[in-house]
Amino acid sequence: MKKLTISTLIILVALLSVGCKEDKVEVAGGIYHFTEESYAFGVLDDNEWFEVPIVATLPHSEARNIGIEVVASESSAIEGVHFSLENHTIKLKADNDKCAVRIQGNPEAFELGETLTLKLRLAVDDKFIDNATATECEVQMQKCCPFDINAFTGYCKITSTYLMQYLNSDSRLVRTERDPEVENGIIVKDMFYEGHDVRFTLHSDDRLNPIADMHTAVVGTTGEAFGTIYGNGKLMISEPEAEGINPDDYKSYYGTCERYLFNYAMLYVEEVGIVGVFVNIFEWISDDEAERIMREGF
């Protein structure tokens, strides 16, 4: 057997080293995955596109294509009915480590307030995925309606646990109007007792989490409420906040499509104590419905 010379060994080692480097370059684009396992979007109109980000662990010197599969068996939303993908093949540009799936919702196919889901899956060679990363992603889409503060003015029916407990009634008909001093603010006139109004501010920056803040106010007198004077005689209303109460558990919220406001309220008398925490549901109704209630009652 012929012995290998030192120079021959050096050449062989060099060739093997080049070969290894080339193999690493081929898979340098590495692992592809969704940045999160779930996303939620509010579908408002059909001109809006939502993006679900995809990342690669390392950029690559060449552009790559990433296939996207809609897992119909695990989706309640139907492609071509409730949503469309801009493309089932996403191009990851050279020297980039980020791209995105673009989704367009069809609000006309949703019921009011309806939430549907779709499951996305990366359709790529196994060497580009890792079980430890998110190769699937669930997207929730909820039908939303445009925010209009005027939709929360006019006649409103309040259903309240306070009314049930202290006024022997389930509901009360009131009027609301815009607050001239606060953007996106409303005033509930005579909420529980005549002459005592309560203000709310509706926040519209997050369409999937429409929060309402209630302003602290005098909602009545203790004489009206309990037949006698307690403390300073003022019955106060505010958002729940006291020892043993977590304010995050009592957030008030509203719905733009159904035109309602769900409110937690704490009633109390200063320097005396808390009367209780109550639930109030405000539902805006038409003038015709309000007139019927005034004629016939609830």
C-alpha positions as CSV (number, residue, x, y, z in Angstrom):
1,M,0.0,0.0,0.0
2,K,1.4,3.4,-1.0
3,K,2.0,5.8,1.9
4,L,0.4,9.2,1.8
5,T,2.8,12.1,1.8
6,I,2.5,15.0,4.2
7,S,1.6,17.3,1.3
8,T,-1.2,14.9,0.2
9,L,-2.7,14.8,3.7
10,I,-2.6,18.6,3.9
11,I,-4.6,18.8,0.6
12,L,-7.1,16.2,1.8
13,V,-7.7,18.1,5.1
14,A,-8.2,21.3,3.2
15,L,-10.7,19.8,0.8
16,L,-12.7,18.3,3.7
17,S,-12.7,21.6,5.5
18,V,-14.1,23.3,2.4
19,G,-16.8,20.7,2.1
20,C,-17.9,21.1,5.7
21,K,-18.1,24.9,5.3
22,E,-20.3,24.5,2.2
23,D,-22.7,22.2,4.1
24,K,-23.0,24.8,6.9
25,V,-23.8,27.5,4.4
26,E,-26.6,25.4,2.9
27,V,-28.4,25.3,6.3
28,A,-27.2,28.6,7.6
29,G,-30.8,30.1,7.1
30,G,-31.4,27.6,9.9
31,I,-34.5,27.3,11.9
32,Y,-37.7,29.0,10.8
33,H,-40.5,29.7,13.3
34,F,-43.4,32.0,14.2
35,T,-42.5,34.6,16.8
36,E,-45.6,33.7,18.8
37,E,-47.9,30.6,19.0
38,S,-51.1,32.8,18.9
39,Y,-52.3,36.2,17.6
40,A,-55.6,38.0,17.8
41,F,-56.9,40.6,15.3
42,G,-60.0,42.7,15.2
43,V,-61.6,42.6,11.7
44,L,-62.9,46.0,11.0
45,D,-63.0,46.4,7.2
46,D,-61.8,44.4,4.2
47,N,-59.1,46.8,3.2
48,E,-57.0,45.9,6.2
49,W,-54.1,43.4,6.2
50,F,-52.7,41.8,9.4
51,E,-49.2,40.3,9.6
52,V,-48.1,37.2,11.4
53,P,-44.3,37.4,11.8
54,I,-41.9,34.6,10.9
55,V,-38.2,34.7,11.8
56,A,-35.1,32.7,10.9
57,T,-32.4,32.0,13.5
58,L,-29.8,33.1,11.0
59,P,-30.0,35.2,7.8
60,H,-28.9,33.6,4.5
61,S,-27.0,35.0,1.6
62,E,-29.7,33.8,-0.8
63,A,-33.5,34.4,-0.8
64,R,-35.6,31.5,0.4
65,N,-39.2,30.5,0.0
66,I,-41.3,29.5,3.0
67,G,-44.5,27.6,2.4
68,I,-47.6,28.3,4.6
69,E,-50.3,25.8,5.1
70,V,-53.8,26.5,6.5
71,V,-54.8,23.6,8.7
72,A,-58.5,23.5,7.8
73,S,-59.3,20.7,10.2
74,E,-58.2,22.8,13.2
75,S,-59.7,26.1,11.9
76,S,-63.2,27.5,12.4
77,A,-62.6,30.3,9.8
78,I,-62.8,29.2,6.2
79,E,-60.3,30.4,3.7
80,G,-61.9,32.3,0.8
81,V,-65.0,33.0,3.0
82,H,-63.8,34.6,6.3
83,F,-60.2,35.4,5.3
84,S,-57.6,35.3,2.5
85,L,-53.9,34.9,2.5
86,E,-51.9,37.3,0.3
87,N,-49.7,34.3,-0.6
88,H,-49.1,30.7,0.5
89,T,-45.4,31.1,-0.3
90,I,-43.5,33.8,1.7
91,K,-40.2,35.0,0.3
92,L,-37.5,35.5,2.9
93,K,-35.1,38.0,1.2
94,A,-31.4,37.5,1.1
95,D,-29.5,38.6,4.3
96,N,-32.8,39.0,6.2
97,D,-34.1,37.0,9.1
98,K,-37.7,38.3,9.2
99,C,-40.8,38.0,6.9
100,A,-44.5,37.8,7.6
101,V,-47.7,36.0,6.5
102,R,-50.3,38.6,5.5
103,I,-54.0,37.9,6.2
104,Q,-57.0,39.9,5.2
105,G,-60.3,39.3,7.0
106,N,-63.8,39.6,5.4
107,P,-66.0,41.3,8.0
108,E,-69.2,40.7,6.0
109,A,-68.8,37.0,6.6
110,F,-68.7,37.3,10.4
111,E,-71.7,37.6,12.8
112,L,-71.6,40.6,15.2
113,G,-69.0,40.0,17.8
114,E,-68.1,36.6,16.4
115,T,-64.6,35.2,16.9
116,L,-63.2,32.6,14.5
117,T,-59.8,30.9,14.5
118,L,-57.4,29.7,11.8
119,K,-54.3,27.5,12.3
120,L,-51.2,28.2,10.2
121,R,-48.3,25.7,9.8
122,L,-44.9,26.2,8.2
123,A,-44.6,23.9,5.2
124,V,-40.8,23.6,4.9
125,D,-38.1,20.8,4.9
126,D,-37.6,19.2,8.3
127,K,-34.1,20.5,8.5
128,F,-35.4,24.1,8.7
129,I,-37.7,23.5,11.7
130,D,-37.2,22.5,15.3
131,N,-39.8,21.0,17.6
132,A,-38.7,23.4,20.3
133,T,-39.9,26.4,18.3
134,A,-43.3,27.5,17.1
135,T,-43.9,25.9,13.7
136,E,-47.7,26.4,14.1
137,C,-49.6,29.5,15.0
138,E,-53.3,30.0,15.9
139,V,-54.8,33.3,14.7
140,Q,-58.1,34.6,16.3
141,M,-60.1,37.0,14.3
142,Q,-63.0,38.9,15.8
143,K,-65.6,41.0,14.0
144,C,-65.4,44.6,15.2
145,C,-67.4,47.7,14.4
146,P,-66.0,51.3,14.0
147,F,-65.9,53.3,17.1
148,D,-68.4,56.2,17.2
149,I,-68.9,58.0,20.5
150,N,-72.4,59.1,19.3
151,A,-73.5,55.5,19.3
152,F,-73.3,55.7,23.1
153,T,-75.7,58.7,23.5
154,G,-79.4,58.9,23.6
155,Y,-81.8,56.5,25.5
156,C,-80.2,53.8,27.5
157,K,-81.6,50.9,29.6
158,I,-79.6,50.1,32.8
159,T,-79.9,46.7,34.3
160,S,-78.3,46.8,37.8
161,T,-77.8,44.6,40.8
162,Y,-77.9,47.9,42.9
163,L,-81.4,48.6,41.5
164,M,-82.5,45.0,42.3
165,Q,-81.2,45.2,45.9
166,Y,-82.1,48.8,46.9
167,L,-84.8,50.1,44.5
168,N,-86.9,46.9,43.9
169,S,-86.4,47.1,40.2
170,D,-84.3,45.3,37.6
171,S,-83.9,48.2,35.2
172,R,-84.0,51.9,34.7
173,L,-84.4,54.1,31.6
174,V,-82.0,57.0,31.4
175,R,-80.5,59.3,28.8
176,T,-76.8,59.8,28.0
177,E,-75.0,62.6,26.3
178,R,-71.5,63.5,25.2
179,D,-69.2,65.0,27.8
180,P,-68.2,68.4,26.4
181,E,-65.0,68.4,28.6
182,V,-63.6,64.9,27.9
183,E,-62.7,63.3,24.6
184,N,-64.8,60.2,24.0
185,G,-66.6,60.9,27.3
186,I,-70.3,60.4,28.0
187,I,-72.6,61.5,30.8
188,V,-75.2,59.2,32.2
189,K,-78.0,61.6,33.4
190,D,-79.8,60.7,36.7
191,M,-78.1,57.3,36.8
192,F,-79.8,56.0,40.0
193,Y,-81.4,59.1,41.4
194,E,-82.6,62.3,39.9
195,G,-80.1,65.1,39.7
196,H,-77.0,62.9,40.1
197,D,-75.1,62.2,36.9
198,V,-72.1,59.8,36.3
199,R,-69.4,60.2,33.7
200,F,-67.5,57.6,31.7
201,T,-64.6,57.7,29.3
202,L,-64.5,55.2,26.5
203,H,-61.0,54.2,25.3
204,S,-60.8,53.2,21.6
205,D,-57.1,52.6,21.1
206,D,-57.4,48.8,21.4
207,R,-60.3,47.5,19.4
208,L,-60.1,44.0,21.0
209,N,-59.9,45.4,24.5
210,P,-62.4,48.4,24.6
211,I,-62.1,49.6,28.2
212,A,-64.3,52.2,29.9
213,D,-63.3,54.3,32.9
214,M,-65.9,55.6,35.4
215,H,-65.3,58.9,37.1
216,T,-65.9,59.1,40.8
217,A,-69.1,61.0,41.6
218,V,-72.0,61.5,44.0
219,V,-74.7,59.1,42.8
220,G,-77.3,60.1,45.3
221,T,-77.9,60.8,49.0
222,T,-78.0,58.3,51.9
223,G,-81.5,59.7,52.7
224,E,-82.8,58.6,49.2
225,A,-81.0,55.3,49.4
226,F,-81.4,54.2,53.0
227,G,-84.0,56.5,54.5
228,T,-81.5,58.2,56.9
229,I,-78.3,60.2,56.9
230,Y,-75.0,58.4,57.2
231,G,-71.7,60.4,57.4
232,N,-71.8,63.4,55.2
233,G,-75.0,62.2,53.5
234,K,-73.4,61.6,50.1
235,L,-73.6,58.2,48.4
236,M,-70.5,57.9,46.3
237,I,-69.8,55.7,43.2
238,S,-66.4,54.8,41.8
239,E,-64.5,52.0,40.2
240,P,-63.9,49.2,42.8
241,E,-60.7,50.0,44.7
242,A,-60.3,49.1,48.4
243,E,-58.4,46.7,50.6
244,G,-58.9,43.2,49.4
245,I,-60.1,44.3,45.9
246,N,-57.9,43.9,42.9
247,P,-58.9,46.6,40.4
248,D,-57.7,44.5,37.5
249,D,-60.5,42.0,38.3
250,Y,-63.2,44.8,37.9
251,K,-62.4,46.4,34.6
252,S,-65.4,47.9,32.8
253,Y,-65.7,47.4,29.0
254,Y,-68.0,48.1,26.1
255,G,-69.0,46.7,22.7
256,T,-69.2,48.9,19.6
257,C,-71.3,46.4,17.6
258,E,-73.9,45.6,20.2
259,R,-73.8,49.2,21.8
260,Y,-73.5,48.1,25.4
261,L,-71.3,48.9,28.4
262,F,-70.6,46.4,31.2
263,N,-69.6,48.2,34.4
264,Y,-68.4,47.3,37.9
265,A,-69.2,50.0,40.4
266,M,-68.4,50.4,44.1
267,L,-70.9,52.4,46.2
268,Y,-69.8,53.8,49.5
269,V,-70.1,56.6,52.1
270,E,-67.0,58.4,53.0
271,E,-65.7,57.7,56.5
272,V,-68.6,55.2,57.0
273,G,-67.9,52.3,54.7
274,I,-68.6,50.4,51.5
275,V,-72.2,49.6,50.6
276,G,-71.1,47.0,48.0
277,V,-69.7,46.3,44.5
278,F,-72.5,46.1,41.9
279,V,-72.8,45.2,38.2
280,N,-74.4,47.6,35.8
281,I,-75.2,46.8,32.2
282,F,-76.0,49.7,29.9
283,E,-77.8,49.0,26.6
284,W,-78.5,51.8,24.1
285,I,-81.9,51.6,22.5
286,S,-83.9,53.4,19.9
287,D,-86.2,56.3,20.6
288,D,-89.2,54.0,19.6
289,E,-88.2,51.4,22.1
290,A,-87.7,54.0,24.8
291,E,-91.2,55.4,24.1
292,R,-92.6,51.9,24.4
293,I,-90.9,51.4,27.7
294,M,-92.3,54.8,29.0
295,R,-95.8,53.7,28.0
296,E,-95.7,50.1,29.0
297,G,-92.8,49.7,31.4
298,F,-90.1,47.1,31.3
